[in-house]
C-alpha cells in the first residue's frame, strides 16, 4: 500500500538555525499538507498546498515558514530561524482530492536546543 | 472557527469490555468527518470517513456513526492491540482542504 515517507525521523538543531523537513507524498495525490504536534497536544494544521501554491495556512504559519515542491515527488517545509517553541513532531500528509481523507507520514521529531 | 471536542480524554477497558468514544463538532457545513488511530511516536493512521448524518462504517471491532452534531466510535470486545489514541477530525464544505483535529481519546485495553 502506498505511503507518505518523511525524512529525517529526528532532527536536532540549535536556536536560530534553518531546517528543512522533507516528505514524499503518495504519488497520485494532488493535495499536500504540513501539521505539527507539540508533545501532549493536538495535531495542528500549518499549511495546505495545491497546484504549486499555498491554498490555506494557519496563523502559526508565519514568515519564518515556507513550503516548496522542488520536483515531481518531494514536498518540503523550511523553518528559517528556529525557536525553542518550534520543537514538535512535524507531520506531512497528502490527499487525492478535497473529499478524501489525509494520509500521514510518521513524522519528523524536531528538537531545538 | 471549526471545533472538535472529544471525550473522554482517557479510557481504560478490560479486554472484551465494549465502550464508545464521543466526538462533538461545530463546523460551518460538514464536508467529512474522519477517525484516525495514533500510536505513540507515529503519524495518525486513517480509519473511517463519514459524510452525512446517519452514515455508519465498520472495520473489525470498530464502528463509527455520525449525527448532525457528533460522532461515536464504538469498540466491541476490544483487545490489547486496540490500545492507542483515537483522533476525530472534520473538514468543512466550500472547497477547503484543512482538516481540524480534536485532542483525542487515549484508550488502554488491559488483558
Boltz contact constraints between the chains, C-beta under 6 A:
constraints:
  - contact:
      token1: [A, 31]
      token2: [B, 97]
      max_distance: 6.0
  - contact:
      token1: [A, 42]
      token2: [B, 101]
      max_distance: 6.0
  - contact:
      token1: [A, 42]
      token2: [B, 103]
      max_distance: 6.0
  - contact:
      token1: [A, 43]
      token2: [B, 101]
      max_distance: 6.0
  - contact:
      token1: [A, 45]
      token2: [B, 98]
      max_distance: 6.0
  - contact:
      token1: [A, 48]
      token2: [B, 97]
      max_distance: 6.0
  - contact:
      token1: [A, 55]
      token2: [B, 97]
      max_distance: 6.0
  - contact:
      token1: [A, 56]
      token2: [B, 97]
      max_distance: 6.0
  - contact:
      token1: [A, 56]
      token2: [B, 98]
      max_distance: 6.0
  - contact:
      token1: [A, 91]
      token2: [B, 43]
      max_distance: 6.0
  - contact:
      token1: [A, 98]
      token2: [B, 97]
      max_distance: 6.0
  - contact:
      token1: [A, 101]
      token2: [B, 34]
      max_distance: 6.0
  - contact:
      token1: [A, 101]
      token2: [B, 46]
      max_distance: 6.0
  - contact:
      token1: [A, 101]
      token2: [B, 49]
      max_distance: 6.0
  - contact:
      token1: [A, 102]
      token2: [B, 99]
      max_distance: 6.0
  - contact:
      token1: [A, 104]
      token2: [B, 43]
      max_distance: 6.0
  - contact:
      token1: [A, 104]
      token2: [B, 44]
      max_distance: 6.0
  - contact:
      token1: [A, 105]
      token2: [B, 43]
      max_distance: 6.0
  - contact:
      token1: [A, 106]
      token2: [B, 42]
      max_distance: 6.0
  - contact:
      token1: [A, 106]
      token2: [B, 43]
      max_distance: 6.0
  - contact:
      token1: [A, 107]
      token2: [B, 43]
      max_distance: 6.0
